[in-house]
């Protein structure tokens, strides 16, 4: 891993901690409930994808949350800028991580299979 990759990983780690804090500081209580799973920055750190946990949300609720987050994006970016003293902050795009749900489903299936084997 070279120095540039290390800097990107460090930025991703910092953002993964700051974004939930920024969401918690907002007035809209609905945004306090959202869990940030991962943050992936582009190589130049100008853009960042923020992956959210979709646990227990319908597709309508997901759309509502994405609209709320799109409106709150400038406030979240400003929070990160002020907290870290950065010159500029990556532009955030929010999306729900569907792989997270699939992984949980697969794990549940493995548990079922293991339980069935124990019963036999």
N, C-alpha and C positions, 0 to 999 in steps of 0.2 A: 504494500500500500504506500503510495507516494504522499508527499506533503499536502498536495491539493485535495486528495481524497480524504485525508485525515481532517482537514479544515471543514470539508462538507459534512462529514460524519459528526464533528463537534457541533456544527450549526444545527444539524438535524436533532441532535440530543437536547440542545438548549431550547429549541423551538417546541419539542415534545413536552417539555416542562412548562414553558411560558404560556403556550396557547390555552391549556386548561385553566391556568391562573387568570388569563385575560377573559376567558368565558365566564369565570366565576365573579369577575368584577363588573360584569354587565348587569343592567337593570332587569332584563328579561329572564325570569326564573327558569323558563324552558331550556335555555342554553346552558344552564348550570348542570343539567342532567347528562349532557353529551360526553362520551368517553373518547379521548384521542388515542388511537392505537399506534399510529406511526406517522412520521413526517419524512418525506423524501424530497430533497432539494435537487434542482438542476445543477449541472456542473459549475455554472457561473454564479450560482446562488441567487439568481434573479427571480426564480419561481420556485414554489414549494407546494407539493400536494400533501394535504392533510387527510389522513385516513381515519374515519370515525367508526365506532362500533354500532352496527345496526340492530343490536339485540332488542327484540321485543317491539320493533317499530314496523308499522304497515307502510306500504309504498306511498300512501297519501301523507303520512306523518314525515317520512323521509323527505318528500318534496317541500313540505312546510319548513322543516329544519334547514334544508339547503338554501331556501329563500331567506330565512332569518340570518343565516351565516353569511350569505352574499352581502346583505345589507350591513352586517356588523364587521365585515372584513377590514375596512379602513381603521376602525377603532382598535381591532385586535393587532393590526400591523403597527399602529402608533404605540400601543402598549409595549410591544416587543422592542421597538426602537428606543423608547425612553428607558426601559429596564436595562437594556444592554449597552446603551450609548452608541449604537451603530449609526453609520452614516446613512445607510438605507437598509430596508427590510425586504426579504423576498415577497413576491406577490402570491398570496395564498389562493389555492383552489381547494374546495372541500368536496370530498366524496365518501360515500359509505363503502366500507371494505366488505365485499360480498364473500371473499375468501375466508374471512373470519367465521361467518355462519357455516360455510361448507365444512371447514375444519371441525367445528363443534359437532356437526351432524355425523361426520365420519368417526369422531371419537365416541359418540354415543353408540354408533353401530358396533364398533369394536368392543365396547363394554357389554352390549347385548350378546354378542357372539361368545365372549368370555364367560358370561353368566350361563348361557345355554350349555357350554362345554362342561362347566362345573356341575350342572344338574344331571348330565348324562353319566 
